[in-house]
């Protein structure tokens, strides 16, 4: 098998496995809204956040979630997508698996939060890796994403 096809197949297999793991994972109750409201504002920055266990952060060499979705919708690409570093959050909600394509910085930030790092220090560490220009771009995109209620592409598979 040619290497470019092999790498697409490896990425697709990893994506499929993540979807199976998420689909078969135990249900978790939604957060208690009243408990969340009771958390002091400063605690959101300094305490570790507990994210849903129904989230997987994945990095691929090919945009396989979009490729899989296109194939499911009847498209038949003649060539695999060209390699590129792509980052995703894959999650389950209401028995549906969905993916969000994430900027590298969002993926890195979520990875830090999943590992238990508090939000303020995770943001500070991430900001140290960005140029001033890139930090401005990330901040602008984050504000837009939060204002319109989304952080990524939000496609279901």
C-alpha positions as CSV (number, residue, x, y, z in Angstrom):
1,X,0.0,0.0,0.0
2,X,1.4,3.4,-0.9
3,X,2.5,5.5,2.2
4,X,0.0,8.3,1.5
5,X,-2.9,5.9,1.6
6,X,-1.5,4.0,4.6
7,X,-1.3,7.2,6.7
8,X,-5.0,8.0,5.8
9,X,-6.0,4.5,6.8
10,X,-4.1,4.7,10.1
11,X,-5.8,8.1,10.9
12,X,-9.2,6.7,9.9
13,X,-8.7,3.7,12.1
14,X,-7.8,5.9,15.1
15,X,-10.8,8.0,14.5
16,X,-13.1,5.0,14.2
17,X,-11.7,3.6,17.4
18,X,-12.3,6.9,19.2
19,X,-15.9,6.9,18.0
20,X,-16.4,3.3,19.2
21,X,-14.9,4.1,22.6
22,X,-17.1,7.2,23.0
23,X,-20.3,5.4,21.9
24,X,-19.7,2.6,24.3
25,X,-18.6,4.8,27.2
26,X,-20.8,5.1,30.3
27,X,-23.3,7.9,30.3
28,X,-22.5,10.8,32.6
29,X,-25.1,13.1,34.1
30,X,-25.0,16.8,33.0
31,X,-23.4,19.2,35.4
32,X,-25.6,20.6,38.2
33,X,-26.3,24.2,37.2
34,X,-26.9,25.4,40.7
35,X,-23.6,23.9,41.9
36,X,-21.8,25.7,38.9
37,X,-23.4,29.0,39.8
38,X,-22.2,28.6,43.4
39,X,-18.5,28.4,42.3
40,X,-16.7,31.6,43.1
41,X,-15.6,33.5,40.0
42,X,-11.9,33.3,40.9
43,X,-12.1,29.5,41.4
44,X,-12.8,29.1,37.6
45,X,-9.3,30.4,37.0
46,X,-7.3,28.7,39.8
47,X,-8.9,25.3,40.3
48,X,-8.7,22.4,37.8
49,X,-11.8,22.0,35.7
50,X,-13.3,18.6,35.3
51,X,-14.2,18.2,31.6
52,X,-16.6,15.5,30.4
53,X,-15.1,12.0,30.0
54,X,-17.0,11.9,26.7
55,X,-14.4,14.1,25.0
56,X,-11.4,12.9,23.0
57,X,-8.7,15.2,21.7
58,X,-7.2,13.9,18.5
59,X,-4.5,15.0,16.2
60,X,-4.3,13.5,12.7
61,X,-2.2,13.9,9.5
62,X,-5.3,14.0,7.4
63,X,-8.8,15.5,7.9
64,X,-10.4,12.1,8.3
65,X,-13.6,13.2,10.2
66,X,-14.6,15.3,7.2
67,X,-13.5,12.6,4.8
68,X,-15.6,10.0,6.6
69,X,-18.6,12.4,6.6
70,X,-18.2,13.1,2.9
71,X,-18.1,9.3,2.1
72,X,-21.2,8.7,4.3
73,X,-23.0,11.4,2.3
74,X,-22.2,9.6,-0.9
75,X,-19.1,11.4,-2.1
76,X,-16.3,9.4,-3.6
77,X,-13.0,11.3,-3.5
78,X,-10.6,10.3,-6.3
79,X,-7.6,11.0,-4.1
80,X,-7.1,11.1,-0.4
81,X,-6.8,14.5,1.2
82,X,-3.2,15.9,1.3
83,X,-1.4,15.6,4.6
84,X,-1.7,18.5,7.0
85,X,-1.7,18.6,10.8
86,X,-5.3,18.8,11.9
87,X,-6.8,18.8,15.4
88,X,-10.2,17.7,16.7
89,X,-12.4,17.4,19.7
90,X,-14.6,14.4,19.3
91,X,-17.5,14.0,21.8
92,X,-20.7,12.3,22.5
93,X,-23.9,14.0,23.4
94,X,-27.4,12.5,23.4
95,X,-26.0,9.3,21.8
96,X,-24.6,11.2,18.9
97,X,-20.9,11.4,18.1
98,X,-19.8,14.8,16.8
99,X,-16.5,16.4,15.9
100,X,-15.1,19.9,16.0
101,X,-12.0,20.9,14.1
102,X,-9.9,22.9,16.4
103,X,-7.1,25.4,16.0
104,X,-3.9,24.0,17.3
105,X,-4.0,26.4,20.2
106,X,-7.5,25.4,21.3
107,X,-6.4,21.7,21.1
108,X,-3.3,22.4,23.2
109,X,-5.4,24.4,25.8
110,X,-8.0,21.7,26.1
111,X,-5.2,19.1,26.5
112,X,-3.8,21.1,29.4
113,X,-7.3,21.4,31.0
114,X,-8.0,17.6,30.6
115,X,-4.7,16.9,32.3
116,X,-5.8,18.9,35.3
117,X,-4.1,22.2,34.8
118,X,-6.1,25.2,36.1
119,X,-7.4,27.6,33.4
120,X,-5.3,30.6,34.3
121,X,-2.0,28.7,34.3
122,X,-2.9,26.8,31.1
123,X,-3.7,30.0,29.3
124,X,-0.5,31.6,30.6
125,X,1.7,28.6,29.5
126,X,0.0,28.6,26.0
127,X,0.5,32.4,25.6
128,X,4.2,31.9,26.1
129,X,4.3,29.9,22.9
130,X,2.6,32.4,20.7
131,X,3.9,35.4,18.9
132,X,2.0,38.7,19.6
133,X,0.4,38.6,16.2
134,X,-0.8,35.0,16.7
135,X,-2.0,35.7,20.2
136,X,-4.2,38.5,18.8
137,X,-5.6,36.2,16.1
138,X,-6.4,33.5,18.7
139,X,-8.0,36.0,21.1
140,X,-10.2,37.4,18.3
141,X,-11.3,34.0,17.1
142,X,-12.0,32.9,20.7
143,X,-14.3,35.9,21.4
144,X,-16.2,35.3,18.1
145,X,-16.5,31.5,18.9
146,X,-17.9,32.1,22.4
147,X,-20.2,35.0,21.4
148,X,-21.9,32.9,18.8
149,X,-22.1,29.8,21.0
150,X,-19.6,27.6,19.1
151,X,-15.9,26.8,19.2
152,X,-15.5,24.8,16.1
153,X,-17.3,23.3,13.1
154,X,-19.6,21.1,15.1
155,X,-20.3,18.5,12.5
156,X,-22.0,15.2,13.5
157,X,-20.9,11.9,12.2
